[in-house]
Amino acid sequence: MFKKVLIAEDFDSINIAVKQTLESLGVEEIQYAKYCDDALLKFKKAIQDNAPFDLLICDLSFVADYRKVEIPSGEKLIEVIRTLQSELNIIVYSVEDKAYTIKTLFNTHKINAYVHKGRNSISQLKTAIETLLYGKTFISPELAHTLQDKTGKEIDNYDITLLTHLANGVAIEDMEGLFKKLNITPNSKSTIEKRVAKLKDYFKASNNIHLIAIAKDLGII
């Protein structure tokens, strides 16, 4: 069983439920962090003390408040921690159900399990922890189909950048100048127009507004 676990979660009620689950499994040391910045500090200190964590259970979204933070999301926290402990076991525990986000977490950030918060999430969390002990991955059954979605393979970083700027109100006719300024290639107007047309066709979007809405629904932007 895992000996030292950090829970990165900003709601006390969820922290308590997760802690009880870990205690029932015999975890010896459990720590909390309500902010991603604090979670990172705890990881760095644990490594410095030669007593690293062997499991992170992390939410993706953290409610913003009066405190200014450097790491605003669980996904960013996971990305940073992966550079510190590449072999760390990571369970994402979140209400997020967008296929692109989940696929990115598994394929890019190499998480070990994804538990969808819901009616059966505590029992699924327990199953996920036990599954990790055998070196296997876990995803909540109701989200298993997301790993079969092909969107992540069809959409690249260029597409994400283009969609993001469209969503931020940059007109197609202004995109060429912006991309040149940002040293993003290809940046010709014709290429950008063709890529937008390809994206609309791929997502079966009727116009740019519809395309942006679909991209947001899928968690691409």
C-alpha positions in Angstrom: 0.0 0.0 0.0 1.1 3.6 -0.6 2.7 5.1 2.5 2.7 8.8 1.9 -0.1 10.6 0.0 -0.9 14.2 -0.8 -4.4 15.3 -1.5 -4.6 18.5 -3.6 -8.3 19.6 -3.2 -9.8 22.9 -2.1 -13.1 21.6 -0.5 -12.9 20.2 3.0 -15.8 17.8 2.6 -14.0 16.1 -0.2 -10.7 16.0 1.6 -12.4 14.3 4.6 -14.0 11.6 2.4 -10.8 10.9 0.5 -8.8 10.8 3.8 -11.3 8.3 5.2 -10.8 6.1 2.1 -7.0 6.2 2.4 -7.1 5.4 6.1 -9.4 2.4 5.5 -6.7 1.1 3.1 -3.9 1.6 5.6 -2.1 4.6 4.3 0.3 5.8 7.0 0.8 9.5 6.1 -1.8 11.8 4.5 -1.2 15.5 3.8 -3.5 18.2 2.3 -3.1 21.2 0.1 -5.9 23.6 -0.8 -3.8 25.5 -3.3 -1.6 24.0 -6.1 1.3 26.3 -5.1 1.2 24.8 -1.6 1.1 21.3 -3.0 4.2 22.0 -5.1 6.0 23.3 -2.0 5.1 20.2 -0.1 6.5 18.0 -2.9 9.7 19.9 -3.1 10.2 19.7 0.6 9.5 16.0 0.7 12.1 15.4 -2.0 14.6 17.6 -0.2 14.0 15.6 3.0 14.5 12.4 1.1 10.9 11.3 2.0 9.0 11.8 -1.2 5.3 11.2 -1.7 4.3 8.1 -3.6 0.8 9.1 -4.6 -0.9 12.4 -5.5 -4.7 12.6 -5.6 -5.5 15.9 -7.4 -8.6 17.8 -8.5 -8.3 19.8 -11.7 -10.2 23.0 -10.8 -9.5 25.2 -7.8 -11.8 28.1 -7.0 -10.0 31.5 -7.2 -10.1 33.7 -4.1 -8.1 36.6 -2.7 -4.8 34.8 -2.9 -2.7 35.2 -6.0 -1.3 31.9 -7.2 1.4 30.8 -9.7 -0.3 27.4 -10.5 -4.0 27.9 -11.0 -5.0 24.4 -12.0 -4.5 20.7 -11.2 -3.4 20.0 -14.7 -0.6 22.6 -14.5 0.4 21.2 -11.1 0.6 17.7 -12.5 2.7 19.0 -15.4 5.2 20.6 -13.0 5.3 17.7 -10.5 6.0 15.2 -13.4 9.3 17.1 -13.9 10.2 16.5 -10.2 9.0 12.9 -9.8 8.5 11.2 -13.2 7.4 7.9 -11.7 5.0 9.3 -9.2 1.5 7.7 -9.1 -1.1 10.3 -9.9 -4.9 10.0 -9.6 -7.1 12.8 -10.9 -10.3 13.1 -9.0 -12.6 15.6 -10.8 -16.0 16.4 -12.1 -14.5 17.1 -15.5 -15.8 14.8 -18.2 -14.4 16.3 -21.5 -12.8 13.7 -23.7 -9.9 15.9 -24.9 -8.9 16.9 -21.4 -8.9 13.3 -20.1 -7.0 12.0 -23.0 -4.4 14.7 -22.6 -4.0 13.9 -18.9 -3.3 10.2 -19.8 -1.3 10.7 -23.0 0.7 13.8 -22.2 0.9 14.0 -18.4 0.9 10.2 -17.9 -1.6 10.1 -15.0 -2.3 6.7 -13.7 -6.0 7.0 -12.9 -9.0 9.2 -13.5 -11.9 9.1 -11.1 -15.0 11.0 -12.0 -16.6 12.7 -9.0 -20.2 11.4 -8.6 -22.4 9.1 -6.7 -20.0 6.1 -6.8 -16.8 8.1 -6.8 -15.5 7.0 -3.4 -15.8 3.3 -4.2 -14.2 4.0 -7.6 -11.4 5.9 -5.9 -10.7 2.9 -3.7 -10.7 0.6 -6.7 -8.3 3.0 -8.5 -5.8 3.0 -5.6 -5.9 -0.8 -5.5 -5.5 -1.0 -9.3 -2.4 1.2 -9.2 -0.7 -1.2 -6.8 -0.7 -3.7 -9.6 0.9 -1.3 -12.0 -2.3 -0.8 -14.0 -4.3 2.3 -15.0 -7.9 3.1 -14.0 -10.6 5.3 -15.4 -14.2 5.5 -14.2 -16.4 3.2 -16.3 -18.7 5.9 -17.4 -15.8 7.8 -18.9 -14.0 4.8 -20.5 -15.3 5.8 -23.9 -13.3 9.0 -23.8 -10.0 7.2 -24.3 -11.4 5.8 -27.6 -12.2 9.3 -28.9 -9.9 10.2 -31.8 -10.0 14.0 -31.4 -6.7 14.2 -29.6 -4.9 12.5 -32.5 -6.5 14.8 -35.1 -5.9 18.2 -33.3 -2.4 19.5 -32.9 -1.0 22.5 -31.0 -1.3 24.7 -34.0 -5.0 24.1 -34.1 -5.4 24.7 -30.4 -3.6 28.0 -30.8 -5.7 29.0 -33.7 -8.9 28.1 -31.9 -7.8 29.9 -28.8 -7.2 33.2 -30.6 -10.5 32.8 -32.5 -12.3 32.4 -29.1 -10.5 35.5 -27.8 -12.0 37.5 -30.6 -9.2 37.7 -33.2 -10.7 37.9 -36.7 -9.4 35.7 -39.4 -8.2 38.7 -41.4 -6.1 39.7 -38.4 -4.7 36.3 -37.6 -1.9 36.4 -40.2 -0.4 39.5 -38.6 -0.7 38.1 -35.1 0.9 34.8 -36.0 3.8 36.5 -37.7 4.3 38.7 -34.6 4.3 35.5 -32.4 6.5 33.6 -34.9 3.9 31.0 -35.4 4.1 29.1 -38.7 2.5 28.6 -41.1 1.0 32.1 -40.9 -0.3 33.0 -44.4 -3.9 34.1 -44.6 -4.8 31.3 -47.0 -3.3 28.6 -44.8 -5.1 29.9 -41.8 -8.4 30.1 -43.7 -7.9 26.5 -45.0 -7.1 25.2 -41.5 -10.3 26.9 -40.0 -12.3 25.4 -42.9 -10.8 22.0 -42.1 -11.6 22.3 -38.4 -15.2 23.3 -39.2 -15.5 20.3 -41.5 -14.0 17.9 -38.9 -16.3 19.1 -36.1 -19.2 19.6 -38.4 -19.5 23.2 -37.3 -21.8 25.6 -39.3 -19.7 28.7 -38.6 -16.8 30.0 -36.5 -18.9 30.7 -33.4 -20.3 27.1 -33.6 -16.7 25.8 -34.0 -15.5 27.7 -30.9 -18.5 26.4 -28.9 -17.7 22.8 -29.9 -14.0 23.3 -29.0 -14.9 24.6 -25.6 -17.4 21.8 -25.0 -14.7 19.2 -25.8 -12.2 20.9 -23.5 -9.8 21.7 -26.3 -9.7 25.3 -25.4 
